[in-house]
Amino acid sequence: MCAHQPSCPRNESRAPHVVAAHPEQGWSLLCDGVIVFDDTGELLPDGRVIAPHRVPADHLVVAA
């Protein structure tokens, strides 16, 4: 799937790049097989899920 040789590992300095984007559906496919969602969640190629890392509402800045 990845054009880099060897394929992009997630911990390497070269960041995986988007190979398919579907902003209307809220997700993108990276060259290492990871699906990244707009809410910051991820689905790894082995089926594991990384939960969204959202900022608690009380930490958001509100303009006066």
N, C-alpha and C positions, 0 to 999 in steps of 0.2 A: 504494500500500500504506500509506503514512504519512498520517495525518490532518493533520500540521503542513503549513503552506503558507509557503514552499516546503518540500519534503520534507526530513527531517532529514539534514544531512550529518554524517559521523562526527566532524568536528573542531569542530563548533559547540558553544557552551556548553550548549544544551539537549540533554540526553542522550536518545538513542533509548529508547523504552519497549517493554516486552514486549507483543506482540500475540497470541502463542500460546505457552503453556508446556506442556511434556511432561516433567515431572520423573521419571516412571516410565521414560522413555527417555533421560533425561539431557541434554535440549536445550531451548532456547527460541528463538523467532523474534522479532526486533526489528522495529520499524516501518520501519527503513531497509533491510530485506531481509537483514540479517546473521543467521546462525544461530550462537548461542553455546552451547557445550557445557559441562557441569558440570566437566570437567577443565581449563577455561579456554581451550580451543582455540576457533577461530572459522572459519566458512566464509563468505566474502564473496559478495555477489550475482554478481560477475563470475567466480566459480569459484576465486579464489585462496584459499589456506589459511593461517591464522595458527596456528602450532604452539602447543601448551599451554605456558604459562610456569609450570613447576613449580619448587618450591624444592628444592634438593638435600637429601637426607636428613640430611646432617651439619649442616645449618643449622636443623633442627627442634629445638624445645625439648622436653626430656623431663622430666616431673615425677619427683622422687625419692621 
